[in-house]
Amino acid sequence: MTDHGRQDFERFTGPNPTGAEEVASAYATGAHDNSRLPIGVVLEISGSGSQIALDLQRINECMADADPSVQMAGQVGSQIKIRVGDSWLLANVRDQRKDRRTDGGIIAHIDFLGEGGEEKLTGRISGFRRGVTRYPIPGAMIYPATTRDLEQIYASDGRASITIGKVFPTKDIRAGLYIDAMLGKHFALLGSTGTGKSTSAALILHRICEAAPKGHIVMIDPHGEYSAAFRTTGQILDVSNLQMPYWLMNFEEHCEVLLSSSGNERQVDSDILAKCLLAARSKNRLAQTMGKITVDSPIPYLLSDFGNILQDEMGKLDKATSSAPYMRIKGKLDEIKADPRYQFMFSGMLVGDTMVDFIGKIFRMPGHGRPISIIDVSGVPSDITSTVVAVLSRLVFDFAIWGREEKTRPVLLVCEEAHRYVPNEKNADGSSVGKILSRIAKEGRKYGISLGLITQRPSDLAEGVLSQCGTIIAMRLNNDRDQAFVRSAMPEGARGFLDSIPALRNRECIICGEGVAIPIRVSFDNLEEHKRPASEDPSFAELWSTDGGEEELVERVVMRWRSQG
């Protein structure tokens, strides 16, 4: 560029803009280094962002640059830098529109991300930190952020971190997540179906397991997808080997399983259940040595004792109600005992005091080189799935509370399809799982519990739960309501990144919050075949082009179907 470039900037800023001597010097040398030539000027300043004017000719020149970061300069979602005294202010371009007053002018809004010093020899950003100390003034020059600048900004500051992919638009800058910051304040992974959400979740968990091989991770897997991904590095638990004792349920969870009534009848039934359950627990020798116990105490009891006590209470002449409530509870209990699908939880073999072994197995204490337990609840009967998840979640919380003085190991609880368990007010059913997960979201970090929520419908999540997540990893969201919901939960400085969520490719995401230095757009690494979850969509074209063996296939499926217990 020659004098034409200088005239463009005078058009925006008047005859003596801030830094005009520097611009004139850069053009006079004839050295056409795009990173050292301005692309626009600041027009207005506000607390979190600014309005700027960009020069179309300069943006077009930058598009031909060899540096991929400079190629993106001034475009929506790109980073630019502004000189403020002897430091640089980094910002993100949120939007663009044509300036009607000039031919080659573009008006854009930017969001401030942070600031850093200037390396005197190279002019790059160094010592980057989040937040703004000094704001630029209208007329300040705007420059492209280079790949070398971004390397300084995204470089780890020494805290423990994991790398999960590449920073967009660069080709070689690794995107990292700070483990303590991400897990200490919970995280959420959001994305529509088919965007690579399950594979990305597996990638993050694999990286955490590699960084912390003695960790304690519990994952609730509602579709049986993750067993394939962690077969060699995790403990896989499903209805065949979970062996979850029924007596670990508290009173509220017992009510969800054994009571089928509603309204006034439910209150009568719950009073009877509480009385009989406490009496059954009190029969155990463990309860007799402990003195006072409550209906919630995790004390083993025999289902036969509970049934006999219920029968005795029903036979009393001075009972307050008819026999109908007793018959309802007895009928439900007999139904569960006879149904083979419930054997993983209500088997007579589970009456022993196995609480220590069960918690050690679930929480990986000790881990024996397998820091993650995948709890596949796809085979659990649908009417008690939420209760099983509630018991597991509550065990995590109660263990952390009662282990405060022991300085227990932190536990990460990852919940796939989280909107099923912590729904918003419109879909809330008052279930115990929603209450306990909401409580973990609000109070868990005080006790060393981290919560990871994975969902395809963030707008169906309880709003208070998502707002408690310090790090949000947002993949492509196709639904307007979901996009608006995530936007309201994100920090102000990430708004420009959020606008690109509908345009993300598969296995790309926007990460913002505590786990990263500044909001970033990331392209996830490819995961090895044996580490991927079994979530691949079937190929209709391929599977519908072959035949043979259908009769035997149907027979095998029907056999498994009938013997599902």
N, C-alpha and C positions, 0 to 999 in steps of 0.2 A: 504493500500500500504506500501511497505517496501523500501529498497534501490533502487528497480527497478524504483519507481517513481522519485527519485532524479536523477537517470541516464537519464531518459527521458528528464528532464529539462536541464540537462547538455548538452544533445545532441543538444538542441536548442540554448543554451546561453553560453556555455563554462563552465569552472570549477567554476567561481565565479560570478554568476549572481546577479543583484540587488535583495535584499531580500532573498538570499540563506540561511542565518542563520535562518530566520523566517520559511522557508520551512522545513529545517532540524529539527527545534524544533517541528513543527506541526506533522511531521511523527514520531519523536522519542517518543512523548507522547502516541502514539497509539490511540489517540482520533480521531475517523473518522468522523469529522464534515465537510461535503462537502463544506459548505459555507466558511470555514476558510482555505481550502486547494486550492492552485492555480490550474487552468486548462490549463494554457498556458503562453506565454510570448510575449512581443511586439518585432517585428522585424524591422519595419520601421515606421516613423512618417511623416505626412504631415499636412497641415493646418486644414482640416476639418475631417480627418480620419486617418487610420493607417492600416498597414498589421501586422497580428499577426500569431503566431503558436500555435495550440491547440493540446493537448494530447488526442488521441482517447480513451485510457484506462480510463482517468479521466472523459471524457464525458460520457462514458458508466456507470461509477460508479454513476455519478450525476443523470442519468436517473432513478435509483432505489430510489432516495431520496423522503422523504415524502412531501417536499416543492415543489409545482408545478412550481415555478419560477426557483428553482435549477434544477429540472428535465429538463428544457429547456436550461440550460446553454450551451453556445457555439453553439447552433443551429441557423439556419437562422431566423432572426426576434426576437431573444432573447436579453436580456440586460446583459452586463457584466460590471465589475468595475475594475479600475486600480488604485493602490495606487500611489499618487504623493505627496511626503513629508508626511505631516500630514493630507492630505485630500484625497478624493476619486473622480475619474473621471468616469462618467457613459458613456457607449457607446452602440451602437446597432450593432449586427452582420449582415452584408449585404449579404455575400456570403461565400461559402466554396469550397475548392478543395483539392485533395490529394497531399501531399508533396511527390514527387517522390524520394527524397533523403533518406527518412526514412520510415520504415514500419508502425509505428503507428502515423504518423504526419499528421496534417491537416493545410493548409494555409487558412486564412480567412481575409476579409477586414471588418473594423468597421467604423462607423460614430459616432463622438463625439456628445453627447447630452447636457451635463452640468456637474457641479461639486458641491460637498458639503463637509462639515467637517466630522470628524469621532467621534462617541460617544466612549469615552475611555473604558467604561465597556463592551459594546456589540460589538463594531467594526462596527456598522451600519452607514449608511449615514445620516447626519442631515443637516438642513439648505440648502437644495438643491436650486441651481439657474441655469438658462440656460446660456450657453456660457462657454468658456474655458479661464482660466487665466494662468495656468501653464500646460505645456504639459509633458507627461511622456518621458522617454528616452528609446532607445532600450535596451531590457533586463528586463524591468519592468514586474512584475508578474501580471497575469490576474486572477480574482476571479469571481465566480458566483454572480449575484445580487439576493438577497433573497426577499421573499414576504414582510418581515419587512422593507427592504430597499425601495422597491417600494411603501409601504404605506407612508413612509416619503416623497418620491418624488412626489407622486400623491395627497398628502394631500392638502386641500385647504389652501391658504395663507391668508385667512380672507376676500378676495373679494367675492362679491355676486356671487353665482354659482348655477347651477342646476345639478343634477345627472341623467344620462341617461342609465347606464348599468354597466357592470363589465369590469375591465381591463384584457385583455388576457396576460398571461395564468393563472392568479390568480383566486381563487374561490370567494373571498369576498371583494376585493378592488373595491370601487365604482369609476366610471369614471365621472368626472365632467367637465362642461364647464363654463368658466367665462363669465357671461352675458354681462357686459360692454365691455370687450375686444372683444367678438365675434360679438356683434351687432354694436359696434362703428366703426369697420372696415369691415363690410359686411361679409357674409359667403355663401358658396356654398355646396349643398348636391348633390353628383354625384353617379350614380349607374345604371347598366343595368336593363332592364325590368325583373321583377320577383325576384329581390333581397330583397324586403321589403322596398323599398325607400319611398313609400307613408306612410306606417305605421310608419317608423322611423321619417319622417317629422312631422307627427301628434304627435308622442311622444315628440319631441323637443318642438313643439309649445304648447302642453298641459303643459309641465314642466315650460315654460316661463310664461304662463298665471297663473299658480299656484303661481309662485314666484312673479309675478307683476300683481295682480288682477285689477289694475287700468291702465293697459297698453293700447297701441293704435297700433293694428296690423291689416293690410289689406292684405288679401290673394287672389290672382287671381287664380281661380280654373277652368281650361279649360274643365275638364271632369265630373264635378259634383261629385267628389269622397269624398270631405271633409265635405259636408253638414252633413252626418251621424255622423262624428266624433265630430263635434262641435255644435250639435243641442241644447244641454243644456247650453253650456258655451259661445256660439258665436251668432252673428247676421247673419242669412243666407239671402243673397240677390241674386235674380235671375231675369229673365225677367218679372216675375209676380209682383215683388214688388220693383225693383230697381228704377224705375221712374227717369231716368237720363235725365235732360233737354238738348235738342239739342243745345241750345245757349251757353252751357259751352264750346263747341268746339272752338278752335282758328282757324285762317284762314287756316293753313296747313291741319288741320283735316277736315275742311269743303271741301277742295279740294279733299281729299281722298274719301269722301262720295259722292260728287255731280258731280265730273268731271270724265268722262269716256274716254276722248280723250288722245292723246299722241303727242309727237313731237312739232312742231310749233303751232298746233291747241290748245294744252294744255295751252300754254302761253297766247294765245288770250282769251281762256275760263277763265283762272284764273284772268286776268285783269278785265273782266266783272264781275266775281263773287265778287272780292274785292270791286268794286265800289258799286254794289247793296247791298252787305252785310253791308257795312259801313252805307249806307243810311237807311237800315232797322233798324239797331241798334240805329241810331240817332233819330228815331221817338219815342223811349221810353222816358217817362218823367224823368226817372233816368238819362239818358244820357244828357238831357237838363239841369239838375241841376249840373252835373259834369263838364260841359264845354267841354274840348277837350277829345275825345275818339278815339281809334284806332280800326282797323278791328279785332284785337285780344281781345279787352276788353270783359269780360264776362257779357255783358248787354243783358237782354232778348229782343227778337223781335218776331213778329208774322210771321209765315210762309206765311200767306196770304199777309201781307205787303211786304215780300220779293218777292213773286210771282207777285204782282201788279207792284212793282218797276221794276222788270225784264221785264214785259210786256210793261211798258211805255218806257223803254230804247230801246227795240226792235222796237217800233213804231216810234222812232225819225228818221227824214230824214237825219240828219247829222251824224249818227253813222259811225264809222270807218270801220266796217266790214259788211258782209251780216247778215241775220237773223239766219243763221245756228247755231252759237255758243249759242245764246239765246235759240233756240229751244232745243238744247242738254241739257242745264242746266234745263230748264223748264220741259222737258220730264222726267229727272232723279228725280226731286223734286216731280212731280206728282206720279211717280212710288213708291217712298218711302212713301208718304202720304197715298197711297191706299193699301200698303202691310201691313197686320196685324202683321207680324213678327217684324216690326220696331216700333210698338206702345209703347214699353217700353221706347223709346227715342224720337220719333217724334210725340207724341200725342199732340193734341191741348190743352190738360189739363195741359201741362208742361210749359206753357208760363209765369206763375207767377214767381216772384222773390223768388225762394226757395233755393238759393245757400247756405245760412247759415244752413238751416235744412239738406240739402243734405250732406254737408261736415261734419256736426256733426254726421249724421247717418253712413257715410262711415268710418270716422276716430275714431268712438266711443268717442265722446266728447259731453256730458258725456257718460261714458260706461254703466252705470246702471248694473254693475256686469258682463258685457259681453265684455271683452277686445279685442275680435277678430271679425272682419267681414269677412265672406267668400263670395266672389263675384263669383258666379257660372255663367260663360259665355258660358256654353255648349249649351244654348238655343238661343244664339245670332247668327243672320245670319253670315255665315262664311266670307262674303265679308266686313263686318264692325267689326269683332271681334278685329282685331289688333287696329282699331281706338278707340274702346271702352276702351281697355287696355291702349292705349296712353293717353286718356283723364284722366282716373283714376290715372295713374302714374304722369302725369303732374300736376294734382291737388295737389298731395302729395308734389311735388317739389315747385310749386308756393306758396302753403300755407306756407311751411317752409321759403321760401325767404322773403315773405311779413310779416311773423310773427317773424322776427329776434329780433325786439325790444321788443316783448312780452315775450321772453324766452319761446316759445311754447314747448309743450310736444313732445319728440321725437316720430317718427312714424316708424314702421317696415313694409316694403313692401315686401311680399313674392310672388315670381313669379314661379309657377309650369310650366313645359315644357318651360323653359326659352329660349331654342335654337330656338323656333318658333318666339320669339319676338326680340331677339338680336342675329341674325345669324352672322356668319363670313363673310368676304369680298366676298367669292365665292357665297354665297347664299343671300347676302344683296340685298334688293329691295328699299332702300332709304326711308322706311316708317318712320312715325313720332315716332312710339313706340320704334324702335331701337335707335333713336337719344336721346329720353328722358331717356330711361333706361341706355344708355351709359353715359349720363350726370350725372344721379344719382349715378352711380358706381364711377365716377371720383370726383364729387364735393359734393355728398349728405351728407357725414359725417360732413362737415363743418357746415351744417344747421340742424343737428340732424335727418337725414334720414338714416335708415339702410336698406340694400337690402339683401334679401335672395333668392338665385337662386337655383332651383331644376331642374335637367335635367338628361336624360339618354344618351345624346349624347354631352359630353363636347367638342368634336372636332368640332362640328357644332356651338359652341358658339363663339362670338366675343372674340378674344384672350385678348384684352385689358380689357374686362369686368371681365374675370376670374382672371386675374392677380391683379385686385383691391380687390379681396376677401381675407381678412386677415386670415380667418379660412376656411379650406377645409375639408369636411367630405366625404371621398371616400369609397363607397361600391364596391362590385365586378363589374369590367368592363371587358367585354368579348372581346371587339374590340381592336386590336393593336393600331389603331390611337388614340382612346380615352385614352388608357393607356399612350402613349407617350405624349399626350397633357397635361394630368394631371401631369405627371412627370416633364415637363418643367415649370409648374406653382408652383410646390412645393419647399420649401426650401431645401438646400443641405443636411442638417442633416436627412431629412426624406426619403432619397433615398432607404435605406434598407427596410423600411416599405413598400414603393411603390412596390417593387418587389413582395410582397405577395398579392397585390390586386387581381390578377386573381385567387388566391387560397382561397379567403375569402368565408366563408359560408354565407347563407342567414342571413340577419339582423346582420351582422358583418361589421365593418368599420375601416378605418384608419383615425384618426383625427390629423391634424397638423396645426400650425399657432398660432395666438394670443389667441385663446380661450382655449388653454391647456398649461400646463407648459412645456411639451415636447411631441413629437409625440407619440401617443398611438394607440394600437389596441383594439377595444371595441366590446363587445357583447351586443347589445341593450336589454333593459328590455322588457318583454312581456307587451303589452298594453291590458287593459280591453276591452272586446268585444264591449261595447257601445261607446268606445272612438276611435275605429278603422275606417279608411276611407272605403268607399264601393269600394275597389279595388281588392277584391278577384277574382282569376281566376275561371270561371265556371268549374264544374266537368263534363266532357263529359260522362264519364262512368256512372255517377249517373243520369244525366239528359236524356241520351239517352236510359235508361233502363225502363223508364216509359212513358205512353201515356195517352190520354184522354183529352178532352176539347180543342183540337187544333182549331176547327172551331170557337168557341167563342173567343179564344185567338187572332186569326187572325182578327176577326171583331173588337175587342177592339183596337188592334194596328192600324188598318187602320183608325178607327174613330179619334184616337189621332193624327195620321199622317196628316189627312185632316184638322183638326182644330188646327194646330200647332200655329196659331197666338193667 
